[in-house]
Amino acid sequence: MSETVYPLAGAGALERKGLRDRVYDLILDMLMTADIAPGARLSIDALARDLRVSPTPVREALVQLERTGLVVREALKGYRVAPPLADEQLESLFDARLVLECGAAELAARDAVNLVPLLEQALAEHRAIGAKVREAADERAGTWPVSLLREYFLIDWNFHHLIFEGTHNPFLIDMSSAISTRVHRLRQTMHSGLSDADEAVTEHGAILEALRSGGPEAASAAMREHIERVRIRSRRDVAAP
């Protein structure tokens, strides 16, 4: 009896996904700079030519980016760079973060013995990238290259994402992804978000210490303090000329 061999039907899909992800990252880099004005049209064909790819991965990447709020789609007109976050949207984003992340910190504290070593490593990486940020700011008079922006934001958010994973709750972990895309939108609005790197490292350290020795309520309170401080800094940055 011969063995039935099934074709690897998903190989092409995996290859397309890899290309789409690379295109997504490239377009995200463009949106994280101040070079593209809010409201600017994003032509799928033009982006495909610039990136030397077919229109399909560009279209798929823009669908993903629409979920972040970085771009908006208008019927019969295509995609445009989204306008800056309005005051009410900013406040709603931080209210949502308070509800989700304070609850996540409280739940994750139940498994602190496993979570704390992961957060210690994440905090060490955050400190290291914070040093790079300070060095770059000294060299570039307060401006940063896009590659450093993305590296910092990924490392900064990883600390928060690990706490969501520490809840072992798949619904909260999914919500973490949704929140992270909105945070991308906020950072794109401010075009920086690195000026508070030292404060963020200190506040993450307080969350870690609360998880290490303070228990669920202390972890939730430390997370609340961090998010409220980020809210205040974000209001200041958005209001700045």
N, C-alpha and C positions, 0 to 999 in steps of 0.2 A: 504494500500500500504506500503510495507516494505521499510525501508530506506537502501540505498546502502552503504555498508561500504567498503572503499578503504584501502588496506593494506599500511602500512608505508614503502614504498619501499626504501626510502633513509636511513633507520636506519643503515643498514649494511655498507653503504658507509660512513656515518658519523663516525662510529666506526673505520673503516679503516683509515680514514683521521686523526683521533686523534692519532692513533698509529704511522702513518707515520710522523706526526708533532713531536711526542716525539722522534722518531728515528732520525729525521732531527736535532733536537736540540743536541742530544747526539753526533752525528757525527760532527756537527759544533763545539762543544766543543773540540773534538779531533783535528780538523784542526786549531783551534785558538791557539794551543800550538806549541812550537818548537820541539815537540817530534817526529813528522812525517816529514820526509825530503821531499822536493819538488821532484816529480818524483816517489815517493813511490807508489807501486801498492795497490789498495784498493779492496780486494777480497770481493765480496758480501756474499759468503758463510761464510768466516771467520768473517766478521762483524756481520752477523746474529747469529753465534754461540756465539760471545762475548757478544752481546746484548740480547741473549736468545729470539730471535724473528724469524719469518720465513723470507726467502729471499725477499719476496714481498715488505714489507715496507722499507727495506734497498734499494732495487732497485729504488723505488719511491723517496726516500729521495735523492739518488745520482743524479737522474734526476733533482730534484730541485736545488741541489748544483751545478750542471753543469751550470745552468743559472747564478749563482753568479760569476763564474770564479774560484771558489775554487778548483774544480776538472775538469778534462778533460776526455773525453771518446775516446778511440782509437778503431777503427774497429777491431773486432776479438780478442782484447786484454783486453777489459774492462776499468775500471776507474783507474786513477792515480791522485795523488796530483798535482795540477797545478804548473808550475814554477813561480818564483817571477815575479811581474810586471816589464816589461822592461821600460826604461826611456820614450819612446814614448807613451806607454800605460798609464803611470802615468800622463803625460801632457794631453793626450786626455781625461782622466777621469775628470781632473779639468777644462778643457775647457768646457766639457759637463755640469758640475755642474754650471759653471758661467752662461751659456746660460739659463739653466732651473731655477736655484734657484734665480738668480737676477730678472728674469722675474716674478717668483712666488711671491717674496717679494713685487714687485711693484703692482701686481694684488691684493694680500692679503691685502695691505694697504687700499684698498677701503672699507674693512669691519673690520677696526682696532678695532672698539668699541667692537666687539665680540671676536676678536682674541687675543687682548692684555691680558685679564684675563687668558686665557688658557696658553699663553706664560709665564706669570708671575709665574704660578704654575710649568710649565716645567722648568723654570730657577731656581726656588727654589729647585726642585729635583736635578737639575744639580749641584748646589752648594753643596748640601748634599752629593751626591755621590763623588764629587770632594774632600771633606774633608775625606771621607773613603779612597780614592785613596792615599792622602798624608799620612794618618796614616799607611796604608799598606806598602807604599814605605819605610817609616822609619823603620818599623818592619822587612821588607824582603829585604832590601838593593836594592831597585829599581825594584824588580820583584813583580808580582801580580798573585793571583790565577785566574784560568779560569773563575770561577763564577763571580768574580769582573769585569773581562774584559767584559763579556757579559752584565752584569748589566749596566756598564758605557756606553758601546756603544749603548745600547737600549735607555737609557735616553738621551744621547747626540743627537742621531738621531731623537728622538721624537720631539725635538724642531724644527728641520727642517721639519719633516713630518707635524706638525701642521700648518706650513706656507703653505705647499702645499694644505692641506685641506682647509685653509682659502681662497684659490682662488675660491673654489666651482666649480672647473673645473675638471671633471672626467678624462680627458685625462692627465692632469698634475699630478693628484693623482696617476694614473697608472705609470706614468714615475717616480714618487717618489720611488715606489717599485723597479723599475729597477735600479735606481741610488743607492739605499741603498744596494743592493746585490753587486754592484761593490765596494762600500765603504768597505763592509765586506772583499772583496778580498785584498784591500789595507792594511787593518789592519792586516790581516793574514800574509801578506808579511813582515810587520814591527815587528810582534810578540809583539807589545806593544801598542803604540798609546796613552798611558795614561800620558806620561811625560808632555804633553801640556794641562792638564786639567784646570789649572788656567787661561791660556791664552784663551782657548775656552769659559770658563764661562764669562770672561770679554767681549769677542767679541760678544757672544750671548746677553749680556746685552746691548751692543751698538745697536744691531739690534732691540731689544725690545724698546729701547728709541726712535729710529728712527720711528718705527711703532706707538709709542704712541704720538709723537708730531711733527715728521718731514715730514710726507707725503710720497707718493709713491717713488719719486726720492731719498729721503734720505734713505728709507728702502732698495732700490736696491743697493745704494752705500755702505751701511753698510754691506750688505750681500756679496758684491764683495770684500770688504776689508777683511772680515772673511775668505772667500774661498781662496783668494790669500795668506793670512798668513798661512793657513793650508797647502797650496801647498808648500810653502817654508819650513815649518817644516817637511813635508813628504819627500821632496827631501833630507833633511839632515838625516832623519831617515833611508831612503832606502840606502843612501851612506855610512852610518856608518858600521864598520866591525862587 
